[in-house]
Amino acid sequence: MDTSTVLQLIQEKCNQETKFTTEALITTVHDLFGAGTETISTTLKYGLLLLLKHPQVTAKVQGEIDRVICRNCSPCMQNKSHMPYTKAVVYEIQRYIDIIPTSVPHAVTCDVKFRNYFIPKGTSIIISMTSVLHDNKEFPNSEMFDPAHFLIKSGKFKKSDYFLPFSTEFILTRTH
């Protein structure tokens, strides 16, 4: 723990209404490691299966790796910007396998109006991540595994606002 965290824990120890407790901190760290480990291992498992099923994709990834990373060098973060196809494959794996089909419940913090619906403050909402990750307008033929979903015609990586494999935050307008 860093110094500011320890100081805040000490200051909050006597506050009966605090949510910043040692137990909450331990739970948060546990959740981060647990969720991170699970999503990474799931991405790797399904990624390997998809690469086996799509040898043409595997060959293109291998070709890009061979071009960018020399045989006697270890990969590094600087290589990432020179590997748009490999990045697109990783994004497509996570989009295609839809690791978390629904987001964790969120509570609305104020009254909002969203697409002609009134959602009162405190309402729990659960977002269908599947409907976002398999939106046919953003990802044509969304039922197919296709790294081109994340590439522009020149072969450069294309970011998508619809790529939300783990969770989402919607900005909802307040009602007047």
Secondary structure, DSSP 8 states (H G I E B T S, - for coil): --HHHHHHHHHHTT-TT-S--HHHHHHHHHHHHHHHHHHHHHHHHHHHHHHHH-HHHHHHHHHHHHHHS-TTS---GGGGGG-HHHHHHHHHHHHHHTS-SB---EE-SS-EEETTEEE-TT-EE--BHHHHHT-TTTSTTTTS--GGGGB-TTS-B---TT--SS------EE--
